[in-house]
Amino acid sequence: MVQMLKKGDIAPEFSLKDDAGSEVTLSDLLSSGPLILYFYPADFTPVCTAEACSIRDMHDEIIATDIQIVGVSPQDEASHQRFKAAYNLPFPLLHDAGKTVIRAYGVDGPLGLGVRRATFLIGQDRIVRNRVVSDLFASSHTRFIEQVLSDQQA
């Protein structure tokens, strides 16, 4: 099992399809600024829904600081489309059905089951600036993003 990325590590390049079926790479995402990359277990589960909706509510503030944000989970394009539509999510959701990126970032669940809830701040140089891991509490991720925004504005 790959060790979870930590502050100072180089984020592995990836290419995944988004909820619209377009191919998205890490390099594409970083081309216009830093990236908040968050991994979550599943669309439509209570904690994942709360997390996505809190990010939705901060989205205008996030993009105002020239930061991109995307979510990654193993669900397919159709599930992500339904999830985005149901909760009016304005940011891309990438699907990693084979869990290749999930494993590369070290966020595969115990014994390969599920996905760890982890959020990374990645600089344009692909260096992980910071991260938070909290499997059960979306609020830890919300506070992390609020801190990123506060630091970016300072």
NORNOR-V386220 format. One record per pair of residues at least 12 apart in sequence whose C-alpha atoms are under 7 Angstrom apart, sorted by the first residue. I is the first residue (numbers start at 1). J is the second residue. D is the distance in whole Angstrom. If there is no record, write none. Layout:
<<I J D> <I J D>>
This chain:
<<2 103 7> <2 104 7> <2 106 5> <3 106 5> <4 105 6> <4 106 4> <4 107 6> <5 105 6> <5 106 6> <6 128 7> <6 131 7> <7 128 5> <7 129 5> <7 130 5> <7 131 7> <8 127 6> <8 128 5> <8 129 6> <9 127 6> <9 128 5> <10 126 5> <10 127 5> <10 128 6> <11 126 5> <11 127 6> <11 128 6> <12 104 7> <13 25 7> <13 26 5> <13 27 7> <14 26 6> <14 101 7> <16 94 6> <16 95 6> <16 96 7> <17 94 6> <17 95 6> <18 77 7> <18 92 6> <18 93 6> <18 94 4> <18 95 6> <19 77 5> <19 80 5> <19 81 6> <19 92 7> <19 93 6> <19 94 6> <20 77 7> <21 77 7> <29 68 7> <30 124 5> <31 124 7> <33 66 6> <33 67 6> <33 68 7> <33 124 6> <34 67 5> <34 68 6> <34 122 6> <34 123 5> <34 124 5> <35 67 6> <35 68 5> <35 69 6> <35 121 6> <35 122 5> <35 123 7> <36 68 6> <36 69 5> <36 70 7> <36 119 7> <36 120 6> <36 121 5> <36 122 6> <37 69 6> <37 70 5> <37 71 6> <37 119 6> <37 120 5> <37 121 7> <38 70 6> <38 71 5> <38 72 6> <38 118 6> <38 119 4> <38 120 6> <39 71 6> <39 72 5> <39 73 6> <39 116 7> <39 117 5> <39 118 5> <39 119 6> <40 72 6> <40 73 5> <40 115 6> <40 116 7> <40 117 5> <40 118 7> <41 73 6> <41 114 6> <41 115 5> <41 116 7> <41 117 7> <42 73 6> <42 75 7> <43 79 7> <43 80 7> <43 83 6> <44 83 7> <47 138 6> <50 138 7> <51 138 5> <53 87 7> <54 142 7> <56 89 6> <56 90 6> <62 149 7> <65 152 7> <69 91 7> <70 91 6> <70 92 5> <70 93 6> <71 92 7> <71 93 5> <71 94 6> <72 93 6> <72 94 5> <72 95 6> <72 96 7> <73 94 7> <73 95 6> <73 96 6> <74 95 5> <74 96 5> <74 97 4> <74 99 6> <75 95 6> <75 97 6> <76 95 6> <76 97 7> <77 95 6> <80 93 6> <116 135 6> <117 133 6> <117 134 6> <117 135 5> <118 132 6> <118 133 4> <118 134 6> <119 131 5> <119 132 5> <119 133 7> <119 141 7> <120 132 7> <132 144 7>>
